[in-house]
């Protein structure tokens, strides 16, 4: 797999971006049944190009997860600037959920596919954990959430939300699920 930090020629970078965009579209439509040859065709590139960037479907899903964690970190840093501790946590969770609402590939990953190769995204996960941990800690300290809430609970909450999205696409059910989660987070 070509590491994302490696400098790519402009055409190779465009191909990689088209492959990722096509994968997101096809995973949203077909779930884990999306095939690499369909992704290549949808992206308008050859199979060799796809496999140069992503040797397996799991590598492709891992790259999609990497980019999501980068975006989640941006959301966490923006949410951390919200003065009210509960609103900061709520913003983080809602905006993160909205970010992945139509992304079945990421939803599958969040539901814990044991075939994914998570090597190489430790840095992105750690970058996300820092502001998220501070947001949760601030909410606990302010007494606006249960006192046993920790960062380790965050993936479980998001896994539940994304599984509702995946199995009941359309928006309303995951938002109701989230309402119930927020009610359960209150002290």
C-alpha positions in Angstrom: 0.0 0.0 0.0 1.3 3.4 -0.9 1.6 5.3 2.4 -0.5 8.5 2.4 2.4 10.6 3.6 4.6 9.7 0.6 4.6 12.5 -2.0 2.7 11.4 -5.0 2.7 12.8 -8.5 -0.3 14.9 -9.2 -1.9 12.2 -11.5 -1.3 9.5 -8.9 -2.8 11.7 -6.1 -5.9 12.3 -8.3 -6.2 8.6 -9.0 -5.9 7.8 -5.3 -8.6 10.4 -4.4 -10.9 9.0 -7.1 -10.4 5.5 -5.8 -11.3 6.6 -2.3 -14.3 8.6 -3.4 -15.6 5.6 -5.5 -15.0 3.2 -2.7 -17.0 5.4 -0.3 -19.9 5.6 -2.9 -19.9 1.9 -3.6 -19.5 0.9 0.1 -22.5 3.2 0.9 -24.5 1.5 -1.8 -23.3 -2.1 -1.5 -21.8 -2.4 2.0 -19.0 -5.0 2.3 -20.2 -6.6 -1.0 -18.5 -3.8 -3.0 -15.6 -5.3 -5.0 -12.3 -3.9 -6.0 -13.0 -4.3 -9.7 -16.2 -2.3 -9.4 -14.4 0.4 -7.4 -11.7 0.6 -10.2 -14.4 0.9 -12.9 -16.3 3.5 -11.0 -13.1 5.5 -10.4 -12.2 5.2 -14.1 -8.8 3.6 -13.4 -7.4 0.1 -14.1 -7.1 -2.6 -11.5 -3.4 -2.2 -11.4 -3.8 1.4 -10.3 -6.1 0.3 -7.5 -3.8 -2.4 -6.3 -0.7 -0.2 -6.5 -2.5 2.1 -4.0 -4.5 -0.5 -2.0 -3.3 -4.2 -2.3 -6.5 -5.4 -0.6 -10.0 -4.2 0.2 -9.0 -4.1 3.8 -6.1 -1.7 3.0 -8.6 0.5 1.2 -11.0 0.4 4.2 -8.1 1.2 6.5 -7.2 4.3 4.5 -10.8 5.4 4.6 -10.7 5.0 8.4 -7.5 7.0 8.6 -9.0 9.9 6.8 -12.1 9.8 9.0 -9.9 9.9 12.2 -8.1 12.9 10.8 -11.5 14.6 10.2 -12.7 13.6 13.7 -9.6 15.2 15.2 -10.6 18.5 13.5 -14.1 18.2 14.8 -12.8 17.4 18.3 -10.5 20.5 18.3 -13.4 22.7 17.1 -15.8 21.2 19.7 -13.2 21.7 22.5 -13.5 25.4 22.0 -17.2 25.4 23.0 -17.5 26.8 26.5 -20.3 24.7 27.8 -18.9 21.2 28.6 -22.0 19.2 27.7 -22.5 21.2 24.4 -18.8 20.5 23.6 -19.4 16.7 24.0 -22.7 16.9 22.2 -21.1 18.7 19.3 -18.3 16.2 19.1 -20.6 13.2 19.0 -23.3 14.7 16.7 -20.8 16.2 14.2 -18.8 13.0 14.1 -22.0 11.0 13.5 -23.1 13.3 10.8 -19.7 13.0 9.1 -20.2 9.3 8.6 -23.9 9.1 8.1 -23.6 8.0 4.4 -20.3 6.2 4.7 -21.1 2.4 4.9 -17.4 1.6 4.6 -16.5 3.4 7.8 -19.7 2.2 9.5 -18.5 -1.4 8.8 -15.1 -0.6 10.1 -16.6 0.9 13.3 -18.6 -2.2 13.8 -15.4 -4.0 14.4 -14.4 -5.9 11.2 -11.7 -8.2 12.4 -10.2 -8.3 8.9 -9.0 -4.7 8.9 -5.4 -3.9 9.1 -5.2 -1.1 11.6 -1.4 -0.7 11.4 -0.4 2.9 10.5 -3.3 4.8 11.9 -2.1 4.8 15.5 -1.0 8.4 15.1 -4.4 9.6 13.8 -6.2 7.7 16.7 -3.8 9.2 19.3 -4.3 12.7 17.8 -8.1 12.2 18.1 -7.9 10.8 21.6 -6.2 13.8 23.1 -8.9 16.5 22.6 -11.7 14.0 23.0 -10.3 12.9 26.3 -10.1 16.5 27.4 -13.7 17.2 26.3 -15.0 14.1 28.2 -12.8 15.0 31.3 -14.2 18.5 31.3 -17.8 17.3 31.1 -17.2 14.8 34.0 -15.5 17.5 36.1 -18.4 19.9 35.5 -20.8 17.2 36.6 -22.9 17.4 33.4 -22.3 13.7 32.5 -22.1 10.6 34.6 -18.9 10.5 36.7 -17.8 7.1 35.3 -17.7 8.3 31.6 -14.2 7.9 30.1 -12.6 8.2 26.7 -12.8 4.4 26.4 -16.6 4.7 26.2 -16.5 6.9 23.2 -15.8 4.2 20.6 -18.6 2.1 22.1 -21.0 5.0 21.7 -20.0 5.7 18.1 -20.0 2.0 17.3 -23.6 1.8 18.4 -24.6 4.9 16.4 -22.9 3.8 13.3 -24.4 0.3 13.5 -27.8 1.9 13.7 -26.9 4.0 10.6 -25.7 0.9 8.8 -28.7 -1.3 9.5 -31.4 1.4 9.4 -30.2 3.9 6.8 -32.1 7.1 6.4 -31.3 9.3 9.4 -34.2 9.3 11.8 -33.3 6.1 13.7 -29.7 7.0 14.5 -30.8 10.4 15.7 -33.3 8.8 18.1 -30.6 6.4 19.2 -28.4 9.4 19.9 -31.1 11.1 21.9 -31.2 8.0 24.1 -27.4 8.0 24.5 -27.4 11.6 25.6 -30.1 10.9 28.1 -28.0 8.0 29.4 -24.9 10.1 29.7 -26.5 12.6 32.0 -25.7 12.1 35.7 
